[in-house]
Amino acid sequence: MNRLSEGTDFYYDENDNMVLTASYHLERGYCCGHGCRHCPFEYENVPEPRRNLLLKAAKHEHKKEDSANS
Protein backbone atom coordinates (compact mmCIF):
# COMPACT_ATOMS: atom_id res chain seq x y z
CA MET A 1 0.00 0.00 0.00
CA ASN A 2 1.25 3.45 -0.87
CA ARG A 3 1.04 6.70 1.01
CA LEU A 4 -2.25 7.31 2.83
CA SER A 5 -4.63 9.90 1.43
CA GLU A 6 -6.71 12.00 3.84
CA GLY A 7 -10.41 11.69 3.05
CA THR A 8 -9.95 8.42 1.15
CA ASP A 9 -7.88 6.28 3.52
CA PHE A 10 -8.43 8.15 6.77
CA TYR A 11 -9.97 11.16 8.49
CA TYR A 12 -9.62 12.85 11.86
CA ASP A 13 -12.50 12.53 14.32
CA GLU A 14 -13.72 15.16 16.80
CA ASN A 15 -10.91 14.17 19.22
CA ASP A 16 -8.19 14.48 16.54
CA ASN A 17 -7.76 10.70 16.35
CA MET A 18 -6.85 9.36 12.92
CA VAL A 19 -9.60 6.95 11.82
CA LEU A 20 -8.99 4.51 8.97
CA THR A 21 -11.84 4.23 6.45
CA ALA A 22 -13.56 1.09 5.16
CA SER A 23 -11.90 1.83 1.81
CA TYR A 24 -8.47 1.58 3.45
CA HIS A 25 -9.39 -1.71 5.15
CA LEU A 26 -10.77 -3.21 1.94
CA GLU A 27 -7.55 -2.28 0.12
CA ARG A 28 -5.54 -3.96 2.91
CA GLY A 29 -7.70 -7.04 2.48
CA TYR A 30 -8.09 -8.45 5.99
CA CYS A 31 -9.19 -7.71 9.56
CA CYS A 32 -6.21 -6.76 11.72
CA GLY A 33 -8.01 -7.72 14.94
CA HIS A 34 -7.82 -4.29 16.60
CA GLY A 35 -11.55 -3.51 16.40
CA CYS A 36 -11.26 -0.64 13.93
CA ARG A 37 -14.29 1.65 13.69
CA HIS A 38 -14.93 0.99 9.97
CA CYS A 39 -13.90 -2.67 9.71
CA PRO A 40 -15.71 -4.16 6.69
CA PHE A 41 -14.79 -7.71 7.76
CA GLU A 42 -17.20 -7.98 10.71
CA TYR A 43 -14.27 -7.93 13.15
CA GLU A 44 -13.43 -11.54 12.23
CA ASN A 45 -9.99 -11.49 13.92
CA VAL A 46 -11.06 -9.60 17.07
CA PRO A 47 -11.14 -11.94 20.09
CA GLU A 48 -14.33 -12.51 22.05
CA PRO A 49 -16.02 -11.03 23.99
CA ARG A 50 -14.91 -7.76 22.36
CA ARG A 51 -15.94 -8.93 18.86
CA ASN A 52 -19.52 -9.51 19.98
CA LEU A 53 -19.67 -6.08 21.65
CA LEU A 54 -18.35 -4.37 18.51
CA LEU A 55 -20.86 -6.17 16.29
CA LYS A 56 -23.74 -5.12 18.57
CA ALA A 57 -22.54 -1.51 18.59
CA ALA A 58 -22.21 -1.49 14.79
CA LYS A 59 -25.72 -2.88 14.37
CA HIS A 60 -27.06 -0.21 16.74
CA GLU A 61 -25.24 2.53 14.81
CA HIS A 62 -26.67 1.32 11.48
CA LYS A 63 -30.20 1.38 12.90
CA LYS A 64 -29.62 4.94 14.14
CA GLU A 65 -28.36 6.03 10.69
CA ASP A 66 -31.32 4.37 8.95
CA SER A 67 -33.87 6.15 11.14
CA ALA A 68 -32.09 9.49 10.62
CA ASN A 69 -32.25 9.03 6.84
CA SER A 70 -35.97 8.21 6.82
N, C-alpha and C positions, 0 to 999 in steps of 0.2 A: 504494500500500500504506500502511496506517495504522501506528500505533505497534506495535512488536514486543511479543509476549507471551511471557514466559519459560515454558518447558515446551511451548509450542505452536510458536513460531517459532525458539526457540533454547534452549540450555542451556549450562552451564559445565562443561568437562571437568576432569579431575584436576589440570591445570596452570592452572586459572582462565582458560582461553581460551574465548571465546564461540564456540559451534559452532552454525551455522544448520542447522535440521532439513530433512528432505525436504519436509515440509509447506510450509515457507517457500519453498523453491525451486519447488515446483509452483505455488504462488500467484504467484510472480514470472513463471513461464512460460518460462524459457529458461536455458541454461547460460551462466554468466558467463565461463567459461574459466580460473578460478582454481584448479580442482582441489578444490573443496569436498568435505568428508568424506561428506556425504549427498546428493550430486548424483544426482537421479533421471533425468538426461538422458544417462547413460553418457559424461560428460565430453566431449560432442561439440565444444565450442569450445576444449578444452585442446590446445595444440600437441604434436606428437610430439617426442621419444619419451616425454614425461611422461604423455601420455594412455594409452599402452599399459601403462606401469608402474602407473598408478592402476587400470586395469581388472583387471590381474592381481592386485593387492592386494585389490581388492573381491571378486573371485571367491574368493580364498583365505579372506577373512574370512567370506563366506557359508558356505563349506564347514565352517569351524570352528564357526559358530553352529548349523548343521544337526546336526553330530555331538554338540554339547553338549545339544541338545534331544531327542536320541534316547533 
